[in-house]
Amino acid sequence: METDVRLEPWSDADFWLLRRANEPAMTRHLGGPESDEKLHDRQRRYEALSAREPAAGRMFRVVLEATGESAGSIGFWEREWRGEPVYEAGWGILPEFQGRGLAVAALTRLLSYVRAHGSRDSVHAFPGTDHPASNAVCRRAGFECLGEVDFEYPPGVPHPSLDWRYRVGPPPTVTASG
């Protein structure tokens, strides 16, 4: 199984990937396909997120090292969860690349990025209880399942989900030398 991936920052040239990820097979656990207007808004948000400081979060394109093919997307962003500042992570691997361990490989790379650049000590993911593949990705990447929650996605629509947490450790401390 090929699992060697690299993460490339999201750019204006990646809108095609959002269109592919908007297909019914990719959105059935996310409330279904979005309108073109919402896709364009998402593209703007992804570009804006990736233009901010690294600790604010990032969106990436998942690229196969061996062939240079784009296999999906992955990212993390800041949020408050139960009164705590955390990161949330999300990903999507295109259907023709699923079942190869690419989501776990990409998530492992993402967690390394968060450890190096992040300012929050944990990353959460909230896959639906009806999404065994994404829950398996969390488990295989070393996340701890904290239990079932009603998570709103899309906003305003509660969905039975599992709260998975990965501790990346405390934010790096800056020491003054002198």
N, C-alpha and C positions, 0 to 999 in steps of 0.2 A: 504494500500500500504506500502510495506517495503522500507524504505529509510534510514535506519541506516547503514552507511558505514564507513569504515576506509581506510586510505591511507597508503600503505606499499611501502617503497622505491623500485624502480626498481632494479632487480638483474639479474645475468647471467642465472638464472633459469626461467626467464620470456619470453624467446624467443618464446615459444609456443603461448603466448598471441599476440605477433606481427604477427605470422602466421594466427591466427584466425581473427585479425583485418585487414588482407590483403585480405579477401574474397570480391568478387564483391559487395555484399550487404553493406559492411562497407566502401568501397572505391569509390562508385559511385559519391560522391560529392568532391572527392580528386584526381581525375584524373585516377582512376582505380588501380588495383593491381600492386604492385612493384615486380621486379625480386628478386630471392633469394639473389643475390649479394647486392642489395639495402636494403633488409631486414636485412642482416648481418651488413651492414654499420649503419643502424638505431639502431640496438641493441648496437653496440659499442658506438654510440653517446649518447644513453640513459644511458648506464652504466657510461660513462665519465662525463656526466652532473651531475649525482647523486653522483659522487665521489668528485665534487668540493665543494667549500664553499656554504652554504645554500642560500645565496643571489644571486648566479649565476643562480639559477633555479633548478628544480628537475623533474624527472618523477616518477610517482607512479602507482602501481597496485591498482585498486578499488576493495575492498573486502567487501562482505556482512557480517555484524557483526553476524547475527543469524546463518549462515551456514558455514562461512569461504570460500565460493565460490568466485573465481575471476570473476568479472563482466565486467571488462574493464580497461582502463588506462586513466590517466589524468596527465598533467604536465604544467610547465611554464618555460620560458627561456627569456634571455635578448635579446633585439633588439632595434634598432633605428627606430622610426616611426615619420615621418614628423619633423625631426630634434630634437626629444625629446627621451631621454633614457626611455624606458618602458619595461614592460614584455608582452609577448604574451602567451596566454593559449590555449591549445588544449586538446581534450578528445575524447574518443570513448567507447561506451557501447555496449557489444556484443548483437546481435539481440534477443536472448532468455531472456535478462534482460531489454530490452527497454520498455518504457511506464510505468515505476514504479516510476519515479522521481529520479532515481539513479544519473543521470548526474547532476542534480541541487544539490543534496546532496553532491556529490563529489566536485563540483565546489565551493560550500559554504565552505567545509573543506579546499580546496586548497587556497581560499582567506584568510582564517584565518591563514594558514601557511605563506602566503606572508606577511600579516600584521605583523606577529611575526618575520620573518627572512629576509624579502626583503629590498632592498635599493632603490627601485624606487617607485614613488607614484601612478602609475596606471598600470592596467592590461588590455590588449586589446585582443579581439577575433575577428576573421574575417570569420564567416561562410558565405557560398555562399548565394546569394539572393534566390537560388532555394533549400535551405535547411531549411524548416520551423521548423523542430524539434530542430536543434542547435540554431536557432534564438530565439525560445521559451525558451530554457535553459538560454540563456543570459538574456532575459527579466525577467524570474522568479528568477534569481540569483541577480537581482538588477543592472545589467549593464545599461548604458545609450547608446542609439543608436545615433551615430554621423553622420550617413548617408551612402550612397552607395559609394564604392570605387572599383577601379580595383586592386585587390590584386593578387600577383603572387603566385600561387600554383598549381602544382609544380613550382619550380623556372623557370622563363622564360615564363610561361603561365598565362597571365592575366585572372582573373576570376571575374565576377561581385559579389561583396561581400558587407556585411554590416560591418561597423567599430563599434564595441561595446566597451565601456570603463567602467571600474570600478575603482573608486578612492579608493586606500587603505590608502591614507594619506601620509604625508611627511615621509621620512626615519627617523628612530629613531635617536635622538641626544645623543651623548655620552658626559657626563659631568664629569669633573675632580673633585674629592672630595679632600679636603685638609684642 
